[in-house]
Amino acid sequence: MVGIVGEPGHLEGSVYLTTQELSLSRGEILVEAWNWVDPEFRGGDAFAMLTAFSMTMADTMGLSLTLAAMTRERAAKGRLY
């Protein structure tokens, strides 16, 4: 599933979620394949809105959520946790 932030024709960011079966378990998890925010909107609410969407979907589906935060800025990544 895909979550999108922004007005029609003006994409601010998107997130892609997929389910995966754990190799040593019978259960599934929800995995964030990407959480991308356009550089113009970084530092705003777009990332938080997309992450909240991911968490809501995991809760709705009754699955654990695996997120991956990647950045070139070490200090910025630290602020996410």
C-alpha positions, 0 to 999 in steps of 0.5 A, a space after each residue: 500500500 502507498 501513502 501520499 502527502 501533498 496537494 493534487 499535482 504537488 507531491 510532498 512525500 510518499 511511503 510504501 508498505 508491504 507485508 512479509 512473512 518472517 522466515 522463523 515464524 508463522 506470522 507476518 509483519 508490515 515493512 516500510 520499503 520507503 518513506 521519501 520526502 521531497 527535499 523542499 519539504 524536509 523539516 516539515 510535517 510530511 515525514 511525521 505524517 507518513 510515519 503516522 500513516 504507517 503506524 496506523 496501518 500496522 495497528 489496523 492490520 494487527 501487525 508489527 511494523 518495521 521502519 528503516 530511517 536512512 539519511 546522509 545527515 547523522 544528526 538528522 537521523 538521531 533526532 528521529 528516535 
